[in-house]
Each structure stands twice: as C-alpha cells, then as structure tokens.
Amino acid sequence: MSVVLVLPARVQAQGSGGWQARSWDVDVTIPPDAYRATKPIELNGGFKVEVQPGTMLEGVEFQGKAEAQRWKIAGSQLRKVRIAGQLGIRVEATDSVFEECDLTKDSGWFVPWWGTRWTFENCIFTRQFMRGDLPVSDYSVNAARCTFYNLKLPSIGVRENAAGYMQQKDLVFQNCRFVQCEVPETLLAATVDCVFEGCQFSSKRFAWPKETAPIKVRAFFAGMGSAPTSFLNGPLSVQFAPAAKDVVVGSTLPHTQTGGRVTLANLRLPGQFAALGSVLKKASEIPNVAAPAPAAGRPALAPAASPVAGLPAAPELHSFDELLRPMPVGISLVAAGQLHLAGVESANAWLAATYPGRPVAIRVFLEAVQATSEAGYAHQVVSREQPVTFRGNSVPARIQALFRPETAGPLARLQKGADMVVRGVVKKAEFVGRGRSVELVVTLAEARTP
C-alpha cells in the first residue's frame, strides 16, 4: 500500500503583522525582507516564531522574558543577532547562515538534562557558535551537515557516563565541516564523521570521569599543515584519517567566506533595511497585515506578494522555471539523495509568501476539463505533467486553472491533448507529496483563454 503525503505550507507571511511590535506575545511570522532593530524585542509567552526563507536579520536582539518560545528559521541569514530564551526554548534552523550570533539560555531555572534544545541542519556559522560552554543540563545541540568557520568552539559540560549521550540525538555534530577552529576535546567527542581543516586541538587532556563507558571518534582532516595526531585518553579514543577528495560534508549552501563574512551565491545584499519591532505595542495588539513591500532602493531577498484583487501590475510569469528560479539558494527538496521534508516545507512557505496574486500566461497541454465545486467557478482545467529541473533534480509540474462561468465557453471546443495558453493569477503554488517524491502544482484563479 502506498501512502500519499500532502506537504502544504504551514504558515503564510500575510497572516502576521506582529513583527512590527516591540513586545511579542503571540505567534509571529517574519516575512521575507531585510530587517534591523534599534531596541531589543521582548518575548513574553509560549508561542511560535517563524523566520521565513529569504529573510535577513542584522543587529537584532530577542529577549525571552517569560515562558519558552519555539523558533523555526529556514533559508535565512542572521548577522549579529542574539536569541536568548528561558528554560524550554526550542530553536530549529535549516539552510541558514549565522554570522557572529549569540544563541543562549538566559534563565536561572534548570532541569537535570537538556533545558533548551537547538537543532541545526545545513547551516553555516562564523565567528561565534552559541556560548563558551554547553552544560548538558542546559543545552541539547544537534547539528547535521553544518560548516563552522574561524570559531573557538564551546566545551561540553560533561556529567556521568558521557558515552550515554555523546554522539546521540541530544548532543551530536554529524557530517560537519570545521575550518580553522579551536576544538575542545569534549566537543570533539560529540562529533561523528566530521572533517577538520586547519583546526587546533588542545594538547592538555581532559579529565574524563572514571565511570564513563568507551567513546570512539572517527574524524578526518584536510587542508594544509600537519596532520592531527590520533590519541587515547581514558574512555575517549580519537582516530584521525585523511579526508577523501570527494567527501561531502558540511553545508551545501553555495557561498563564499572571507574574514568571517559569508556571501551566498545569487543573493544581493540589501542597501536598506526595514525596522523590526518599531511599534510600541504588543504583537497581539497589531492587526494582521500583508507582508511589506521593500522600501525604495532596497532589493528584497525574495519577491514580495502582489495584491490578489484583479490582475496585478506585476510582470506575468510564463513558465515553471520563472516561478522557481528566484527561490533562495538555501532551499532544496533533496538531501543526501532523499526527499528533504524540511526543504519541501521551506519551499512551500516561500511560494505561499511570494506568488499569490501574481499574473500568469503559460502554454499547457490539456489533460482534463472537469466541473468544480470551488466557490464562484464553473470548471477546472488540469494540464498534463511536464518536467521541471530544480536544483539539479527533475520535478513533475502541472497547472490547475479555475474558470468562471462567463469565461468557460471556449473550453467546450477543446479536446484532450490540446495545446493552449491559459492566463490567470496564482491562487496557490505548492509542492505536493506523491509517495517518496513531490509534484509542483500551481492553481490559477480568474483563468481564461486568449
């Protein structure tokens, strides 16, 4: 039996205006744009914060004052940002860049294990990674396929039987790449199949608890300089080996790194920034508004959504390629040869925030014309699938076009396989699961034929 998954966007940028508030107390979505804040933003309550793909945050401080927030950061770039939270805060970041960011627990309350949880996948860190030490009572860190540049990495606060949690889901750095970093022995013990390039390792051995079971580390080195020395220290054994030339570790985000500054390929840095947290109100006191259009002279990190009423003045889209090409480079549907569910969610969030209301004029081959129960519409045209190449992978794509009764007349003369041009505005664009693959489906409203 096959299972079909539908993977819609969970949050749309149009659904939140709370990002404008100085104090956040309800769910907040930060829509794609570039932001700075002159004052700290206070977080009061147990709610969700979503940073949508295509967002840049610079010089922003988030102060978690009460309860625990749940952060989701995808396809974004954070520079000199501080995220501080109370006991129980959870942060999940994918396909994102963190430059000189301070990620920390800021609470006197504690529990025996893992008081806060931080998950990073396919991310890049420069200059700073969290705080100077990570006690296991306060921090659970799971980093997969991340790259770390020019960092003094934190030590791990070791407790009894470290082998019971080192390299496990609550404390692990897996398939990561470390470049010119200072690596404490306790953090090295939490790595799995990582590559170290030009890194420094302490010559002073850590005093491991005697009751700790064996901890085995397989690590690889690359770059210039002398090879690190394998060693045995109490329960910890570290075996270094040269990294294969074709080994794939670390972040796959196309980028360059110079002096701690990361530049993503095909992403223009903004000349101006919008003000985050500029209104002296609570987020719950600000009505929902549409995502802001960039100010004059400031290029958006992702296109802003167009109005839905009538045919917008924005340029028409003429192909699936035009629709997918501007998607932020950090978003991918496939990771390690498998369907990347977090990437699909990020892609759908970006599509939902970017294209509703955009005009489309596209040539399709008719698959079916059928009646529809969609309010105000009489018929739906479904196109045949056509392959689209996205991030090096072929994805099937199709159009679903909704016709009102007064524009549906020409459909009676069409036959299956007919070559036709359909015009309309995007009602919804999303990747829909089909077993272990996905299909891009674009639904057009106000459809008509020339």
N, C-alpha and C positions, 0 to 999 in steps of 0.2 A: 504494500500500500504506500503510495506517495503522499507526502504532506506538502501543501502549498502554503507558503508564508506570504503575507502581505506586510510590507515594511513601509508604512507611511511616515511622514514627518510628524514628530510628537509635539513640536512647538512651532508656532509661526511668529515672526518678528512683529507682525501687525497686532498681536494680542497683548502687548505690554507697553505702557508708557512710563512705567515705574523707574526706568533707568535715569530719568531726569531728576529724581528726588535725592535729597541729601541723606535721608534715612529710609532704609528698605525694611519692610515688614511683611511683604507678600512675595509670591513668585515673581521673578524679574527676568526678562529676556533682553539681552544687549544685542541689538540688530547690527548687521554689518556696516561698519564705518570706522573712522579713527577717532579716539577719544583721549582726552586728558581731564584731570580733575584738580582744582586748586585746593580743595579741602577733603579730608578723609570722609568716606562714605560709611555710615554706621549700619550694621546688620543686626536687627532685633527680631528674632523668631526662627522657628524651624521651617524654612521654605527652600525653594529651588532657585538657583541662579544659573542661567544658560548663557554662555558666550558663543554666539553663532559663528559659523565659518565665514572668513573674510573680515574679521574684526581685528583692529589693533588697539591695544591699551598701553598708554605710556604715562608713567608718573602718577599712578592711581593707587591709593591706599584703601583697602577694605578692612574695616574693623568689626570683627564679630563680637558683639557686645552681649548677646543673650541667645541661649539655645544653640542649635547646630544647623548650619546650612549644608545643602547638597549642591555641589558645583559640577557643572558639565561644560568643559571647554573643548571646542573642536575647531581645527583648521584656523587657528588664530595666532597672533603674535603679541606677546606681552613683554614690555620693556620697563624695568624699574617699577614693577608692580608688587605690592605687598598684600598678601591674602592671609589674614590672621583669624583664627576661629576658636570657638570654645570646644570643650570636650564633646566628641561625637561628630565633628565636621568631617565631611567626605568630599574629596576632590577627584574627579575623573577627567583626564586630559588626553586627547588624541590628536595627532598630526599638527602639533603646535610648537611654537618657539618661545622659550623663556630666557630673556636676557637680564641678568643681574636682578632676579626676582627673589623676594623674601616670602617663603611659604612656611607658615609656622602655626603651632598651637599657642594660644595666648590665654591660658586659664590655669588657675591653681587647683582645680578639681582633677582627679586622676582615677584610673582603674588599674588593676594588675597588668592587663595586656591591651595593647593596641587602642589607645584612647582616641586616636584620629586615624583616618585612612586616606592614602594618597596613591592613585593609580595613574601611571603614565604609559602611553603606547605611541611609538613612532614620534617622539618629541626630541627637541634639541635644547640643551641647556648651556649657557655660557656665564662665566664669571662667578656664579653662585648657584648652589643647589640646596635649597631648604636651609637648615641651620647648621651650626658647627658640630652638633652631635645629635643622635637619634635614639633616645631611650626607648626600649621596646614597650614600656608601659604607656608611652605617649604616641608613638608613630608606627604605623604599618605602611610600608612602602613596597609597591610592586611596579617595577619599571621593565618594560619589554621593548626591544628594538629602538633604544634611545641612544643619542650621541651627546657626550659631555666634553666641552672644550674649556681648557685653561681654568680648572677648578681645584680648590682644596676641598676634597670630598669629606663629608662628615664621618665621624667614627660611629660605631653602633654600640649602644649601651647594653652590654652582654649580661644576661642572667643565667640561671641554672639550665643545664643541658641545652646549650646553644644549638647543638645538632638537631634538636627537635623543631627549630623554627628557621634557622639559616637555610637559605635556598628554597624555602617553602613559599606558599602563596602570600603569606603575610609579610615576608621580608625576602625579596629576591630582585636581582638585577640580571636579566636574562637576554642573551644575544645583543648586548650593548657594546658601544664603542667609546673608549675613553682616550682623549687626545691631550697630552701634556697636562696631566692631572697629578695631584698628590693623593695617593691612595692609601688610607689606613688599612692595617691588617684585618681589622674587624669588618670593614666594608668589603674587602677582597674576599672574605669568607662567605659573603652572601651572593657572590656572582656565579653565573652559570654560562659557560661557553662565550665569554666576552673577549674582546680584543683591546689590548693596551698599547698605545702608540706614543712613545716618548714620555712615558709616565715615570714618576718617582715613587718608590716603595720604602717605607721606614725600615731601617736596619735594626731598630730596637724591637725585640719580640714581645708580643702581648702576653700577659699572664692569664691564660685560659683557666677556668675552673676545672678542678681535677675530675669532677663527675661528668664532664661533657663527653658524649659519645664522639666517634670519629667524624670529621668534616673534611670532605675531599673537594678540592677546587681544580678544575681543568681550565687553564687560562692560556691565551695566545698573545703574542707580541708582534708588532710591525713597526716599520719606520726605521730611522737612523738611530745610531747609538748602540751601546752594548745590550745584550740580551738580559732580561731579568733572571735572577737565579731561583731555581726551584728550591723549596725548603720544607722542612718538617718542624713544627713547633707544637709539642703536646698533642692534642687531638687533631690539629689542623695540618693537612698536607696539601701543598700547592705545587702543581706541576705546570711549568710554562713550556710552550712549544711555539714554533714559528707559525704565523697565520698563513693559510693558503692564499695565493694571489686572487683567487676568485671567490673568497669567502664573503658572504653577505651578512653583515651585522650593522647595528646602529640604525639611525633614521634613514628612510628612503626619500625624505623631502629634498627636492633639488635646491641646492643652496650653495652660497659661498660664505666663508667665515674669515674675517680679518680683524685682529685686535679685539676680539670679543663681540664684534658686531656681526650679526647674521643677516644676509640678504637672500631672500627667497627668489628663485627664478620667476620671471614674468610677473613680478609684483612690484608696482611702482609705490615708493614710499610717499605718504601724503605730505603736502605742503602746509596744510592747515588741519586743525583738529576740532571736533565738536566737544562741547562741555558736558562731562558726565557728572551727575549729582549737583546740578546748578540751581535747583529749586528747593527752597527751604520748606519742604513738606515731606510727609511720609509717602512711600510708594503707593499705599492704599488710597491716598487722597488724590491721586492723579488719574484721570480717566484714560482708558485705552486709546492709543493713537497709532497712526501708521508709522512705520519706520521712517526716520528723517532722510530727506534728500541731502546729499553733501552740499556744503556751502560753496559759493563760487570760488573757483580756483583750487578746490580740494578734490582730487580724484578719489572715488570710492574704492574700497578694497573689493567690493562686489557690487554689481549694479543694483540700484535702488528699485523697489517695486513701483510700477506705474499705476495710475488710477484705474479702477475697474469700470466706471461708468462710461459707456460709449466706446468708440475706438480711440485709444490714446494716441498722442502725437509721437510716441517713441518709435524708432525705426522698426520696420517689420522684420521678423525672423523668417528665413527662407529654408532652413534645413535643421536637422537634429544637431549637426555639427556646430552650427552657430549657437545653439542653445547650450551645449555642453562646454564649448571652448573657454568661456570666461570663468568656469568653476575654479576656485582656489586650488593651487597645485598640491596642497596637502591632503586633498580628499581623493581616496582611491577605493574602488569596490572590491579589490582583491589584495590579500596579504598572504605571503608565503604560499601562493598557489591555491588558497582557499577563499571562499566568499567572506568578505570582511564586513560583518554586520554593523559595526560602529561606523565604518566608512559609508555604508548604504544610508544609515540614519543621518549622517552629516550631509551627504549629498542631497537627501530629500529635504532636510531643513533649509539648505541653501536654495534649492529650487523653489520651495514654498515662499521663501522670503524675497525672491528675486523676480519671478516671472508672472504671477497672477495679474491679468490685465494687459499683458504685452501683446501687440498685434502679430499675427502670423499669416503668411501667404506661402503655402507649401504644396508641392506636387505629390500626389499619392496614387496608389493603385487600390481600387475599391475591393474590399473583401466582402462586406455585407452592408445592407441598409435595413434597419430594424426600428420598430416603434420603441419609444422610450417613455418612462414614467417621470422623467425629470421635469419638474415644475416649469411650465411655460414653453416647453419644447415638444415637438411632434415626432421627430425622427433622429436617429443617431447613425452616422456613417462610421464604419470601422475599416481602417486601412489594412492592407497586408503588412506583414512584418518586413522591415528592411534592416540590414546590419549597420551598426554604427561603431566606429573604433573610438574607444575612450580609454586613455592611459595604457595604450598598447593592447587592450582586450576588446574583442568583438562582442557587442551587446545588441540584441534584437530590440527594435523600436517600432512603435505604431502610433497612429493618430486615432482618437475618438472625437468626432465632431458632432455637436448638438445643433440641430436646425429648428428654427421656429416654424409654425405652420405657413406663414406668409413667404418664407424663403425656401421651403422644401419642395416646391413644384418641380424644379429641374431633376430631382432625384429619381422621378418616375421613369425617366428616359435612360437611366444608367444601368449597365449590366456589370456583373462580377468581372473584375479584372480591368475595368475601365480606368484609363489614365485621366486624372482630373486635378484641378487646382482648387484647394479649399482655403478660404480666408476666414478668420475669426480672431478671437482673443483667448489667451490662455486662461482656462479656469483652474486647471491643476496639472502639474507635471511631477511625476514621481517614478522611482524605481520600485517595481512590484516583484516580489519573490515568486519564483517558479521552481519549486524543489530546491536544488542546490545552485540555481542561477537566478538572474534577475532580468526583467524586461523593462525598458523605458516606455512609459505610457503618457502621452500628452493629450489632455482633454481640452477641446476648444468650445467655447460658448459663442453665441451670435454667429454661427457658421453660415457661410453662403458660398455658392459657386459663382465665378465671374459671369 
